[in-house]
Amino acid sequence: MADRVALVTGGGRGIGKGIALGLAADGIDVAITYRKAADEANETVGEIEAMGRAALAVQSDVSIPDDNARAVAEVVDRFGGLQILVNNGGIASRGRSVVDTDPDELQRVVATHALGPHHLASVAVPHLRANDRADIVFISSVATLGYAANGAPYSMGKAAVEALAYTLAKEERENGIRVNVVAPGLVETEMGRRLIKGAAGIDDIRTLDASMPFGRVCQPSDIADAVLFFVSDRAGYVTGEKLNVHGGGQAWR
């Protein structure tokens, strides 16, 4: 997959970093966006460059339209084009019931997971159309399989971004753009660690290894592998699909 350029939102840490490193390992130049953690983003850039690939970190909040337009412009200006967009950037909701959810939280979470990616896609797609083959991958969540209590903003955001992906897949198929969804379960990231501590009172996520599928907690590299499949020639005839990456089901709660 050499000579391709990818933009990964929220690529400085966690799942986004795993995806960025996976793409770089397969010969792709990678730009990442970050909201606040500049040091982590720059560290990720250094790791990508150590693989012999070009890299760029752009400060951008996906929920802000002007930031999305600027990020895409910077990537295209630096690399001369764009072939892959991975909409990964996300935030957690606070685990409250619908009755107790703050309206500002609902707006912030849904804007980050769905409204922002909609705008980002709108400014990136014209550049993606310039290629014979281009790909968009949306990172959703297995939250949309069960819609658990006390997580409406997050589940709503992920459900909406899946609707966006399926719609965009139909709109852009004639332009050679494949659009697919990867939906992780619990993954060993900072967000994952906070989730299991808040939901189950578990301090060390790796204590769940024995009870998880295949004897281990899912890793960012597992999610990266799913993304790499979708953007590869092996998925050349695949669009509008969702791949759940949760080992067949995780009963950790």
Buried (B, 14 or more C-beta within 10 A) or exposed (E): BEEBBBBBBBBBBBBBBBBBBBBBBBEBBBBBBBBEBEEBBBBBBEBBBEBEBBBBBBBBBBBBBEBBBBBBEBBBEBBEBBBBBBBBBBBBBBBBEEEEBEEEBBEBBBBBBBBBBBBBBBBBBEBBEEBEBBBBBBBBBBBBBEEEEBBBBBBBBBBBBBEBBBEBBEEBEEEBBBBBBBBBBBBBBEBBBEBBEEBEEBEEBEEBEEEBBEEBBBBBBBBBBBBBBBBEEEBEEBBBBBBBBBBEEBEBE
